[in-house]
């Protein structure tokens, strides 16, 4: 019975714990490892010492994620090419019925925001995730991080300013982004440079992540002409190789390119004023497990 109670309590909070760990680390596999470690800590804990299971579980998950994040940042210094977060499917469906809450969760897990979070210190990132994504009070966040509430407020202020400076400052209707993604695919596959240039903002950027394990640009490509010509070059002959599917990835429409039913590439765009501002391409095979079709 005690084991059942331990399991039930942990499973109740597991989605939130995974959400915290993923936003901290940007890797679904690493987040799952952290949650599993948190489970082991939970089962070894004397329940008489735990008055608030949710707060306790968030505390140990955050600390485990912080330790792993510090190790990951050291490894990323030697990463080949640009680094992007591991994409995840995020069709919340009825699990998150409130529209405002769904929008908040989608925004905090977007590729654009996760990329900005990479530039924060580990503690700033932890504070931002707990405060902005999950609405934890300052006092509870301070307890989780073993910092004073005043220090946490300072960290939160710095993190918020930095994220506001780096994140897109515009809202895009999902239907508009889906439409632009479809037109983007059609223009690329059809070799229509004029149409592609009409879709791309003049200062568009293309960021590809392969980790050196598949073909992708090792540097960020800037300008509509360079991005357009690159896309047409890689699209030539690709239509017969890939099967394309649309999916909700990190809170927004994305294009999955499958080979023999397995994910090969994730394409996602950022949109501003009706034009494509950034193209994200994830091709590192180690980062595609979480978008595999079920």
NUVO-490998 format. One record per residue (C-alpha): residue in three letters; residue number from 1; x, y, z. Coordinates in steps of 0.1 Angstrom, whole numbers, plus 5000, padded with zeros to 4 digits. Layout:
<r><r>ALA</r><k>NUM</k><px>X</px><py>Y</py><pz>Z</pz></r>
...
END
This chain:
<r><r>UNK</r><k>1</k><px>5000</px><py>5000</py><pz>5000</pz></r>
<r><r>UNK</r><k>2</k><px>5028</px><py>5024</py><pz>5008</pz></r>
<r><r>UNK</r><k>3</k><px>5045</px><py>5016</py><pz>4975</pz></r>
<r><r>UNK</r><k>4</k><px>5012</px><py>5023</py><pz>4957</pz></r>
<r><r>UNK</r><k>5</k><px>5009</px><py>5056</py><pz>4975</pz></r>
<r><r>UNK</r><k>6</k><px>5044</px><py>5066</py><pz>4966</pz></r>
<r><r>UNK</r><k>7</k><px>5038</px><py>5057</py><pz>4930</pz></r>
<r><r>UNK</r><k>8</k><px>5005</px><py>5075</py><pz>4928</pz></r>
<r><r>UNK</r><k>9</k><px>5018</px><py>5107</py><pz>4942</pz></r>
<r><r>UNK</r><k>10</k><px>5049</px><py>5107</py><pz>4919</pz></r>
<r><r>UNK</r><k>11</k><px>5028</px><py>5099</py><pz>4888</pz></r>
<r><r>UNK</r><k>12</k><px>5004</px><py>5127</py><pz>4896</pz></r>
<r><r>UNK</r><k>13</k><px>5033</px><py>5152</py><pz>4894</pz></r>
<r><r>UNK</r><k>14</k><px>5054</px><py>5134</py><pz>4868</pz></r>
<r><r>UNK</r><k>15</k><px>5042</px><py>5155</py><pz>4838</pz></r>
<r><r>UNK</r><k>16</k><px>5052</px><py>5187</py><pz>4856</pz></r>
<r><r>UNK</r><k>17</k><px>5085</px><py>5173</py><pz>4867</pz></r>
<r><r>UNK</r><k>18</k><px>5093</px><py>5163</py><pz>4831</pz></r>
<r><r>UNK</r><k>19</k><px>5082</px><py>5198</py><pz>4820</pz></r>
<r><r>UNK</r><k>20</k><px>5106</px><py>5215</py><pz>4844</pz></r>
<r><r>UNK</r><k>21</k><px>5135</px><py>5192</py><pz>4835</pz></r>
<r><r>UNK</r><k>22</k><px>5130</px><py>5196</py><pz>4797</pz></r>
<r><r>UNK</r><k>23</k><px>5128</px><py>5234</py><pz>4799</pz></r>
<r><r>UNK</r><k>24</k><px>5160</px><py>5233</py><pz>4820</pz></r>
<r><r>UNK</r><k>25</k><px>5179</px><py>5210</py><pz>4797</pz></r>
<r><r>UNK</r><k>26</k><px>5164</px><py>5213</py><pz>4762</pz></r>
<r><r>UNK</r><k>27</k><px>5167</px><py>5175</py><pz>4758</pz></r>
<r><r>UNK</r><k>28</k><px>5138</px><py>5151</py><pz>4763</pz></r>
<r><r>UNK</r><k>29</k><px>5161</px><py>5121</py><pz>4769</pz></r>
<r><r>UNK</r><k>30</k><px>5180</px><py>5141</py><pz>4796</pz></r>
<r><r>UNK</r><k>31</k><px>5148</px><py>5152</py><pz>4812</pz></r>
<r><r>UNK</r><k>32</k><px>5136</px><py>5116</py><pz>4814</pz></r>
<r><r>UNK</r><k>33</k><px>5168</px><py>5106</py><pz>4831</pz></r>
<r><r>UNK</r><k>34</k><px>5164</px><py>5134</py><pz>4856</pz></r>
<r><r>UNK</r><k>35</k><px>5128</px><py>5124</py><pz>4864</pz></r>
<r><r>UNK</r><k>36</k><px>5139</px><py>5088</py><pz>4868</pz></r>
<r><r>UNK</r><k>37</k><px>5166</px><py>5099</py><pz>4893</pz></r>
<r><r>UNK</r><k>38</k><px>5140</px><py>5120</py><pz>4911</pz></r>
<r><r>UNK</r><k>39</k><px>5119</px><py>5088</py><pz>4914</pz></r>
<r><r>UNK</r><k>40</k><px>5147</px><py>5069</py><pz>4930</pz></r>
<r><r>UNK</r><k>41</k><px>5153</px><py>5098</py><pz>4954</pz></r>
<r><r>UNK</r><k>42</k><px>5115</px><py>5098</py><pz>4962</pz></r>
<r><r>UNK</r><k>43</k><px>5113</px><py>5061</py><pz>4969</pz></r>
<r><r>UNK</r><k>44</k><px>5143</px><py>5064</py><pz>4993</pz></r>
<r><r>UNK</r><k>45</k><px>5128</px><py>5093</py><pz>5012</pz></r>
<r><r>UNK</r><k>46</k><px>5113</px><py>5090</py><pz>5046</pz></r>
<r><r>UNK</r><k>47</k><px>5077</px><py>5102</py><pz>5040</pz></r>
<r><r>UNK</r><k>48</k><px>5075</px><py>5116</py><pz>5075</pz></r>
<r><r>UNK</r><k>49</k><px>5100</px><py>5143</py><pz>5065</pz></r>
<r><r>UNK</r><k>50</k><px>5079</px><py>5154</py><pz>5035</pz></r>
<r><r>UNK</r><k>51</k><px>5051</px><py>5177</py><pz>5043</pz></r>
<r><r>UNK</r><k>52</k><px>5044</px><py>5189</py><pz>5007</pz></r>
<r><r>UNK</r><k>53</k><px>5052</px><py>5162</py><pz>4981</pz></r>
<r><r>UNK</r><k>54</k><px>5049</px><py>5186</py><pz>4951</pz></r>
<r><r>UNK</r><k>55</k><px>5073</px><py>5211</py><pz>4965</pz></r>
<r><r>UNK</r><k>56</k><px>5098</px><py>5183</py><pz>4975</pz></r>
<r><r>UNK</r><k>57</k><px>5096</px><py>5167</py><pz>4941</pz></r>
<r><r>UNK</r><k>58</k><px>5101</px><py>5200</py><pz>4922</pz></r>
<r><r>UNK</r><k>59</k><px>5130</px><py>5208</py><pz>4945</pz></r>
<r><r>UNK</r><k>60</k><px>5149</px><py>5175</py><pz>4939</pz></r>
<r><r>UNK</r><k>61</k><px>5141</px><py>5176</py><pz>4901</pz></r>
<r><r>UNK</r><k>62</k><px>5154</px><py>5212</py><pz>4898</pz></r>
<r><r>UNK</r><k>63</k><px>5186</px><py>5204</py><pz>4916</pz></r>
<r><r>UNK</r><k>64</k><px>5192</px><py>5173</py><pz>4896</pz></r>
<r><r>UNK</r><k>65</k><px>5185</px><py>5192</py><pz>4864</pz></r>
<r><r>UNK</r><k>66</k><px>5209</px><py>5220</py><pz>4875</pz></r>
<r><r>UNK</r><k>67</k><px>5237</px><py>5195</py><pz>4880</pz></r>
<r><r>UNK</r><k>68</k><px>5231</px><py>5179</py><pz>4846</pz></r>
<r><r>UNK</r><k>69</k><px>5228</px><py>5214</py><pz>4829</pz></r>
<r><r>UNK</r><k>70</k><px>5262</px><py>5224</py><pz>4842</pz></r>
<r><r>UNK</r><k>71</k><px>5277</px><py>5193</py><pz>4828</pz></r>
<r><r>UNK</r><k>72</k><px>5259</px><py>5197</py><pz>4795</pz></r>
<r><r>UNK</r><k>73</k><px>5271</px><py>5233</py><pz>4790</pz></r>
<r><r>UNK</r><k>74</k><px>5307</px><py>5221</py><pz>4792</pz></r>
<r><r>UNK</r><k>75</k><px>5300</px><py>5195</py><pz>4766</pz></r>
<r><r>UNK</r><k>76</k><px>5282</px><py>5219</py><pz>4743</pz></r>
<r><r>UNK</r><k>77</k><px>5314</px><py>5240</py><pz>4739</pz></r>
<r><r>UNK</r><k>78</k><px>5327</px><py>5212</py><pz>4717</pz></r>
<r><r>UNK</r><k>79</k><px>5294</px><py>5206</py><pz>4698</pz></r>
<r><r>UNK</r><k>80</k><px>5298</px><py>5206</py><pz>4660</pz></r>
<r><r>UNK</r><k>81</k><px>5278</px><py>5234</py><pz>4644</pz></r>
<r><r>UNK</r><k>82</k><px>5248</px><py>5253</py><pz>4659</pz></r>
<r><r>UNK</r><k>83</k><px>5230</px><py>5237</py><pz>4689</pz></r>
<r><r>UNK</r><k>84</k><px>5192</px><py>5236</py><pz>4690</pz></r>
<r><r>UNK</r><k>85</k><px>5169</px><py>5220</py><pz>4716</pz></r>
<r><r>UNK</r><k>86</k><px>5156</px><py>5185</py><pz>4711</pz></r>
<r><r>UNK</r><k>87</k><px>5121</px><py>5189</py><pz>4695</pz></r>
<r><r>UNK</r><k>88</k><px>5092</px><py>5173</py><pz>4712</pz></r>
<r><r>UNK</r><k>89</k><px>5056</px><py>5167</py><pz>4702</pz></r>
<r><r>UNK</r><k>90</k><px>5033</px><py>5190</py><pz>4722</pz></r>
<r><r>UNK</r><k>91</k><px>4997</px><py>5183</py><pz>4712</pz></r>
<r><r>UNK</r><k>92</k><px>4984</px><py>5188</py><pz>4748</pz></r>
<r><r>UNK</r><k>93</k><px>4948</px><py>5181</py><pz>4738</pz></r>
<r><r>UNK</r><k>94</k><px>4923</px><py>5178</py><pz>4767</pz></r>
<r><r>UNK</r><k>95</k><px>4951</px><py>5174</py><pz>4792</pz></r>
<r><r>UNK</r><k>96</k><px>4954</px><py>5212</py><pz>4793</pz></r>
<r><r>UNK</r><k>97</k><px>4919</px><py>5225</py><pz>4786</pz></r>
<r><r>UNK</r><k>98</k><px>4924</px><py>5262</py><pz>4796</pz></r>
<r><r>UNK</r><k>99</k><px>4934</px><py>5282</py><pz>4766</pz></r>
<r><r>UNK</r><k>100</k><px>4956</px><py>5307</py><pz>4786</pz></r>
<r><r>UNK</r><k>101</k><px>4975</px><py>5279</py><pz>4803</pz></r>
<r><r>UNK</r><k>102</k><px>4980</px><py>5261</py><pz>4770</pz></r>
<r><r>UNK</r><k>103</k><px>4994</px><py>5292</py><pz>4755</pz></r>
<r><r>UNK</r><k>104</k><px>5017</px><py>5298</py><pz>4784</pz></r>
<r><r>UNK</r><k>105</k><px>5030</px><py>5262</py><pz>4782</pz></r>
<r><r>UNK</r><k>106</k><px>5035</px><py>5264</py><pz>4745</pz></r>
<r><r>UNK</r><k>107</k><px>5054</px><py>5297</py><pz>4747</pz></r>
<r><r>UNK</r><k>108</k><px>5077</px><py>5285</py><pz>4774</pz></r>
<r><r>UNK</r><k>109</k><px>5087</px><py>5254</py><pz>4754</pz></r>
<r><r>UNK</r><k>110</k><px>5090</px><py>5270</py><pz>4720</pz></r>
<r><r>UNK</r><k>111</k><px>5123</px><py>5266</py><pz>4701</pz></r>
<r><r>UNK</r><k>112</k><px>5129</px><py>5303</py><pz>4701</pz></r>
<r><r>UNK</r><k>113</k><px>5125</px><py>5306</py><pz>4739</pz></r>
<r><r>UNK</r><k>114</k><px>5146</px><py>5275</py><pz>4746</pz></r>
<r><r>UNK</r><k>115</k><px>5174</px><py>5289</py><pz>4724</pz></r>
<r><r>UNK</r><k>116</k><px>5174</px><py>5321</py><pz>4744</pz></r>
<r><r>UNK</r><k>117</k><px>5174</px><py>5302</py><pz>4776</pz></r>
<r><r>UNK</r><k>118</k><px>5207</px><py>5286</py><pz>4765</pz></r>
<r><r>UNK</r><k>119</k><px>5223</px><py>5320</py><pz>4771</pz></r>
<r><r>UNK</r><k>120</k><px>5212</px><py>5322</py><pz>4807</pz></r>
<r><r>UNK</r><k>121</k><px>5232</px><py>5310</py><pz>4837</pz></r>
<r><r>UNK</r><k>122</k><px>5220</px><py>5277</py><pz>4851</pz></r>
<r><r>UNK</r><k>123</k><px>5204</px><py>5295</py><pz>4881</pz></r>
<r><r>UNK</r><k>124</k><px>5188</px><py>5322</py><pz>4860</pz></r>
<r><r>UNK</r><k>125</k><px>5173</px><py>5294</py><pz>4838</pz></r>
<r><r>UNK</r><k>126</k><px>5160</px><py>5275</py><pz>4868</pz></r>
<r><r>UNK</r><k>127</k><px>5143</px><py>5306</py><pz>4882</pz></r>
<r><r>UNK</r><k>128</k><px>5128</px><py>5315</py><pz>4848</pz></r>
<r><r>UNK</r><k>129</k><px>5114</px><py>5280</py><pz>4843</pz></r>
<r><r>UNK</r><k>130</k><px>5099</px><py>5278</py><pz>4878</pz></r>
<r><r>UNK</r><k>131</k><px>5085</px><py>5313</py><pz>4878</pz></r>
<r><r>UNK</r><k>132</k><px>5075</px><py>5320</py><pz>4842</pz></r>
<r><r>UNK</r><k>133</k><px>5065</px><py>5285</py><pz>4829</pz></r>
<r><r>UNK</r><k>134</k><px>5050</px><py>5270</py><pz>4860</pz></r>
<r><r>UNK</r><k>135</k><px>5041</px><py>5301</py><pz>4881</pz></r>
<r><r>UNK</r><k>136</k><px>5059</px><py>5291</py><pz>4913</pz></r>
<r><r>UNK</r><k>137</k><px>5059</px><py>5318</py><pz>4940</pz></r>
<r><r>UNK</r><k>138</k><px>5092</px><py>5335</py><pz>4948</pz></r>
<r><r>UNK</r><k>139</k><px>5093</px><py>5319</py><pz>4982</pz></r>
<r><r>UNK</r><k>140</k><px>5088</px><py>5284</py><pz>4968</pz></r>
<r><r>UNK</r><k>141</k><px>5114</px><py>5290</py><pz>4941</pz></r>
<r><r>UNK</r><k>142</k><px>5139</px><py>5302</py><pz>4967</pz></r>
<r><r>UNK</r><k>143</k><px>5134</px><py>5271</py><pz>4987</pz></r>
<r><r>UNK</r><k>144</k><px>5139</px><py>5248</py><pz>4957</pz></r>
<r><r>UNK</r><k>145</k><px>5172</px><py>5266</py><pz>4948</pz></r>
<r><r>UNK</r><k>146</k><px>5184</px><py>5271</py><pz>4984</pz></r>
<r><r>UNK</r><k>147</k><px>5187</px><py>5308</py><pz>4978</pz></r>
<r><r>UNK</r><k>148</k><px>5172</px><py>5338</py><pz>4995</pz></r>
<r><r>UNK</r><k>149</k><px>5140</px><py>5352</py><pz>4982</pz></r>
<r><r>UNK</r><k>150</k><px>5157</px><py>5385</py><pz>4975</pz></r>
<r><r>UNK</r><k>151</k><px>5184</px><py>5367</py><pz>4954</pz></r>
<r><r>UNK</r><k>152</k><px>5157</px><py>5348</py><pz>4935</pz></r>
<r><r>UNK</r><k>153</k><px>5139</px><py>5381</py><pz>4927</pz></r>
<r><r>UNK</r><k>154</k><px>5172</px><py>5395</py><pz>4913</pz></r>
<r><r>UNK</r><k>155</k><px>5178</px><py>5364</py><pz>4892</pz></r>
<r><r>UNK</r><k>156</k><px>5142</px><py>5365</py><pz>4879</pz></r>
<r><r>UNK</r><k>157</k><px>5146</px><py>5401</py><pz>4869</pz></r>
<r><r>UNK</r><k>158</k><px>5178</px><py>5395</py><pz>4850</pz></r>
<r><r>UNK</r><k>159</k><px>5164</px><py>5364</py><pz>4833</pz></r>
<r><r>UNK</r><k>160</k><px>5131</px><py>5381</py><pz>4823</pz></r>
<r><r>UNK</r><k>161</k><px>5150</px><py>5410</py><pz>4807</pz></r>
<r><r>UNK</r><k>162</k><px>5173</px><py>5388</py><pz>4788</pz></r>
<r><r>UNK</r><k>163</k><px>5145</px><py>5366</py><pz>4775</pz></r>
<r><r>UNK</r><k>164</k><px>5124</px><py>5396</py><pz>4765</pz></r>
<r><r>UNK</r><k>165</k><px>5154</px><py>5410</py><pz>4746</pz></r>
<r><r>UNK</r><k>166</k><px>5160</px><py>5377</py><pz>4727</pz></r>
<r><r>UNK</r><k>167</k><px>5126</px><py>5362</py><pz>4722</pz></r>
<r><r>UNK</r><k>168</k><px>5103</px><py>5371</py><pz>4693</pz></r>
<r><r>UNK</r><k>169</k><px>5080</px><py>5400</py><pz>4703</pz></r>
<r><r>UNK</r><k>170</k><px>5050</px><py>5390</py><pz>4683</pz></r>
<r><r>UNK</r><k>171</k><px>5022</px><py>5366</py><pz>4683</pz></r>
<r><r>UNK</r><k>172</k><px>5014</px><py>5345</py><pz>4653</pz></r>
<r><r>UNK</r><k>173</k><px>4981</px><py>5327</py><pz>4647</pz></r>
<r><r>UNK</r><k>174</k><px>4989</px><py>5289</py><pz>4644</pz></r>
<r><r>UNK</r><k>175</k><px>4968</px><py>5288</py><pz>4612</pz></r>
<r><r>UNK</r><k>176</k><px>4989</px><py>5315</py><pz>4596</pz></r>
<r><r>UNK</r><k>177</k><px>5021</px><py>5297</py><pz>4606</pz></r>
<r><r>UNK</r><k>178</k><px>5007</px><py>5264</py><pz>4592</pz></r>
<r><r>UNK</r><k>179</k><px>4998</px><py>5281</py><pz>4559</pz></r>
<r><r>UNK</r><k>180</k><px>5032</px><py>5296</py><pz>4556</pz></r>
<r><r>UNK</r><k>181</k><px>5048</px><py>5263</py><pz>4564</pz></r>
<r><r>UNK</r><k>182</k><px>5028</px><py>5246</py><pz>4536</pz></r>
<r><r>UNK</r><k>183</k><px>5037</px><py>5273</py><pz>4511</pz></r>
<r><r>UNK</r><k>184</k><px>5073</px><py>5271</py><pz>4523</pz></r>
<r><r>UNK</r><k>185</k><px>5073</px><py>5233</py><pz>4515</pz></r>
<r><r>UNK</r><k>186</k><px>5056</px><py>5238</py><pz>4482</pz></r>
<r><r>UNK</r><k>187</k><px>5080</px><py>5265</py><pz>4470</pz></r>
<r><r>UNK</r><k>188</k><px>5111</px><py>5245</py><pz>4482</pz></r>
<r><r>UNK</r><k>189</k><px>5100</px><py>5212</py><pz>4467</pz></r>
<r><r>UNK</r><k>190</k><px>5089</px><py>5230</py><pz>4434</pz></r>
<r><r>UNK</r><k>191</k><px>5122</px><py>5248</py><pz>4430</pz></r>
<r><r>UNK</r><k>192</k><px>5103</px><py>5282</py><pz>4430</pz></r>
<r><r>UNK</r><k>193</k><px>5130</px><py>5307</py><pz>4441</pz></r>
<r><r>UNK</r><k>194</k><px>5107</px><py>5337</py><pz>4435</pz></r>
<r><r>UNK</r><k>195</k><px>5079</px><py>5323</py><pz>4457</pz></r>
<r><r>UNK</r><k>196</k><px>5104</px><py>5313</py><pz>4483</pz></r>
<r><r>UNK</r><k>197</k><px>5120</px><py>5348</py><pz>4484</pz></r>
<r><r>UNK</r><k>198</k><px>5085</px><py>5363</py><pz>4487</pz></r>
<r><r>UNK</r><k>199</k><px>5079</px><py>5342</py><pz>4518</pz></r>
<r><r>UNK</r><k>200</k><px>5113</px><py>5349</py><pz>4535</pz></r>
<r><r>UNK</r><k>201</k><px>5120</px><py>5381</py><pz>4554</pz></r>
<r><r>UNK</r><k>202</k><px>5151</px><py>5400</py><pz>4540</pz></r>
<r><r>UNK</r><k>203</k><px>5170</px><py>5393</py><pz>4572</pz></r>
<r><r>UNK</r><k>204</k><px>5159</px><py>5357</py><pz>4576</pz></r>
<r><r>UNK</r><k>205</k><px>5182</px><py>5333</py><pz>4594</pz></r>
<r><r>UNK</r><k>206</k><px>5185</px><py>5295</py><pz>4589</pz></r>
<r><r>UNK</r><k>207</k><px>5198</px><py>5275</py><pz>4619</pz></r>
<r><r>UNK</r><k>208</k><px>5207</px><py>5238</py><pz>4613</pz></r>
<r><r>UNK</r><k>209</k><px>5216</px><py>5213</py><pz>4640</pz></r>
<r><r>UNK</r><k>210</k><px>5232</px><py>5181</py><pz>4630</pz></r>
<r><r>UNK</r><k>211</k><px>5259</px><py>5176</py><pz>4657</pz></r>
<r><r>UNK</r><k>212</k><px>5281</px><py>5166</py><pz>4628</pz></r>
<r><r>UNK</r><k>213</k><px>5261</px><py>5134</py><pz>4624</pz></r>
<r><r>UNK</r><k>214</k><px>5242</px><py>5143</py><pz>4592</pz></r>
<r><r>UNK</r><k>215</k><px>5244</px><py>5170</py><pz>4566</pz></r>
<r><r>UNK</r><k>216</k><px>5234</px><py>5205</py><pz>4577</pz></r>
<r><r>UNK</r><k>217</k><px>5251</px><py>5239</py><pz>4576</pz></r>
<r><r>UNK</r><k>218</k><px>5278</px><py>5243</py><pz>4602</pz></r>
<r><r>UNK</r><k>219</k><px>5271</px><py>5280</py><pz>4605</pz></r>
<r><r>UNK</r><k>220</k><px>5240</px><py>5301</py><pz>4606</pz></r>
<r><r>UNK</r><k>221</k><px>5229</px><py>5313</py><pz>4571</pz></r>
<r><r>UNK</r><k>222</k><px>5217</px><py>5348</py><pz>4569</pz></r>
<r><r>UNK</r><k>223</k><px>5197</px><py>5368</py><pz>4542</pz></r>
<r><r>UNK</r><k>224</k><px>5168</px><py>5357</py><pz>4520</pz></r>
<r><r>UNK</r><k>225</k><px>5189</px><py>5351</py><pz>4489</pz></r>
<r><r>UNK</r><k>226</k><px>5214</px><py>5328</py><pz>4507</pz></r>
<r><r>UNK</r><k>227</k><px>5187</px><py>5309</py><pz>4527</pz></r>
<r><r>UNK</r><k>228</k><px>5165</px><py>5305</py><pz>4496</pz></r>
<r><r>UNK</r><k>229</k><px>5192</px><py>5292</py><pz>4474</pz></r>
<r><r>UNK</r><k>230</k><px>5204</px><py>5268</py><pz>4501</pz></r>
<r><r>UNK</r><k>231</k><px>5169</px><py>5254</py><pz>4506</pz></r>
<r><r>UNK</r><k>232</k><px>5164</px><py>5249</py><pz>4468</pz></r>
<r><r>UNK</r><k>233</k><px>5198</px><py>5231</py><pz>4466</pz></r>
<r><r>UNK</r><k>234</k><px>5189</px><py>5206</py><pz>4494</pz></r>
<r><r>UNK</r><k>235</k><px>5153</px><py>5202</py><pz>4482</pz></r>
<r><r>UNK</r><k>236</k><px>5164</px><py>5191</py><pz>4447</pz></r>
<r><r>UNK</r><k>237</k><px>5155</px><py>5154</py><pz>4445</pz></r>
<r><r>UNK</r><k>238</k><px>5145</px><py>5152</py><pz>4481</pz></r>
<r><r>UNK</r><k>239</k><px>5107</px><py>5149</py><pz>4474</pz></r>
<r><r>UNK</r><k>240</k><px>5111</px><py>5113</py><pz>4463</pz></r>
<r><r>UNK</r><k>241</k><px>5133</px><py>5104</py><pz>4493</pz></r>
<r><r>UNK</r><k>242</k><px>5111</px><py>5119</py><pz>4521</pz></r>
<r><r>UNK</r><k>243</k><px>5076</px><py>5115</py><pz>4534</pz></r>
<r><r>UNK</r><k>244</k><px>5064</px><py>5148</py><pz>4549</pz></r>
<r><r>UNK</r><k>245</k><px>5040</px><py>5152</py><pz>4578</pz></r>
<r><r>UNK</r><k>246</k><px>5027</px><py>5181</py><pz>4598</pz></r>
<r><r>UNK</r><k>247</k><px>5028</px><py>5180</py><pz>4636</pz></r>
<r><r>UNK</r><k>248</k><px>5027</px><py>5203</py><pz>4666</pz></r>
<r><r>UNK</r><k>249</k><px>5063</px><py>5205</py><pz>4678</pz></r>
<r><r>UNK</r><k>250</k><px>5073</px><py>5227</py><pz>4708</pz></r>
<r><r>UNK</r><k>251</k><px>5039</px><py>5244</py><pz>4707</pz></r>
<r><r>UNK</r><k>252</k><px>5038</px><py>5253</py><pz>4670</pz></r>
<r><r>UNK</r><k>253</k><px>5032</px><py>5237</py><pz>4636</pz></r>
<r><r>UNK</r><k>254</k><px>5063</px><py>5220</py><pz>4622</pz></r>
<r><r>UNK</r><k>255</k><px>5072</px><py>5198</py><pz>4593</pz></r>
<r><r>UNK</r><k>256</k><px>5085</px><py>5163</py><pz>4598</pz></r>
<r><r>UNK</r><k>257</k><px>5106</px><py>5146</py><pz>4571</pz></r>
<r><r>UNK</r><k>258</k><px>5104</px><py>5108</py><pz>4574</pz></r>
<r><r>UNK</r><k>259</k><px>5126</px><py>5082</py><pz>4557</pz></r>
<r><r>UNK</r><k>260</k><px>5112</px><py>5047</py><pz>4559</pz></r>
<r><r>UNK</r><k>261</k><px>5087</px><py>5059</py><pz>4586</pz></r>
<r><r>UNK</r><k>262</k><px>5115</px><py>5072</py><pz>4608</pz></r>
<r><r>UNK</r><k>263</k><px>5121</px><py>5110</py><pz>4615</pz></r>
<r><r>UNK</r><k>264</k><px>5151</px><py>5123</py><pz>4596</pz></r>
<r><r>UNK</r><k>265</k><px>5145</px><py>5161</py><pz>4599</pz></r>
<r><r>UNK</r><k>266</k><px>5123</px><py>5186</py><pz>4617</pz></r>
<r><r>UNK</r><k>267</k><px>5116</px><py>5219</py><pz>4600</pz></r>
<r><r>UNK</r><k>268</k><px>5100</px><py>5248</py><pz>4619</pz></r>
<r><r>UNK</r><k>269</k><px>5097</px><py>5285</py><pz>4611</pz></r>
<r><r>UNK</r><k>270</k><px>5093</px><py>5317</py><pz>4630</pz></r>
<r><r>UNK</r><k>271</k><px>5070</px><py>5342</py><pz>4615</pz></r>
<r><r>UNK</r><k>272</k><px>5068</px><py>5380</py><pz>4618</pz></r>
<r><r>UNK</r><k>273</k><px>5046</px><py>5404</py><pz>4598</pz></r>
<r><r>UNK</r><k>274</k><px>5035</px><py>5376</py><pz>4575</pz></r>
<r><r>UNK</r><k>275</k><px>5070</px><py>5365</py><pz>4565</pz></r>
<r><r>UNK</r><k>276</k><px>5094</px><py>5338</py><pz>4576</pz></r>
<r><r>UNK</r><k>277</k><px>5120</px><py>5353</py><pz>4600</pz></r>
<r><r>UNK</r><k>278</k><px>5139</px><py>5321</py><pz>4610</pz></r>
<r><r>UNK</r><k>279</k><px>5141</px><py>5285</py><pz>4598</pz></r>
<r><r>UNK</r><k>280</k><px>5151</px><py>5258</py><pz>4623</pz></r>
<r><r>UNK</r><k>281</k><px>5163</px><py>5225</py><pz>4609</pz></r>
<r><r>UNK</r><k>282</k><px>5171</px><py>5197</py><pz>4634</pz></r>
<r><r>UNK</r><k>283</k><px>5189</px><py>5167</py><pz>4618</pz></r>
<r><r>UNK</r><k>284</k><px>5209</px><py>5153</py><pz>4646</pz></r>
<r><r>UNK</r><k>285</k><px>5195</px><py>5117</py><pz>4648</pz></r>
<r><r>UNK</r><k>286</k><px>5201</px><py>5117</py><pz>4686</pz></r>
<r><r>UNK</r><k>287</k><px>5175</px><py>5145</py><pz>4689</pz></r>
<r><r>UNK</r><k>288</k><px>5147</px><py>5130</py><pz>4669</pz></r>
<r><r>UNK</r><k>289</k><px>5134</px><py>5102</py><pz>4691</pz></r>
<r><r>UNK</r><k>290</k><px>5107</px><py>5124</py><pz>4708</pz></r>
<r><r>UNK</r><k>291</k><px>5091</px><py>5132</py><pz>4674</pz></r>
<r><r>UNK</r><k>292</k><px>5089</px><py>5096</py><pz>4661</pz></r>
<r><r>UNK</r><k>293</k><px>5053</px><py>5088</py><pz>4649</pz></r>
<r><r>UNK</r><k>294</k><px>5035</px><py>5065</py><pz>4673</pz></r>
END
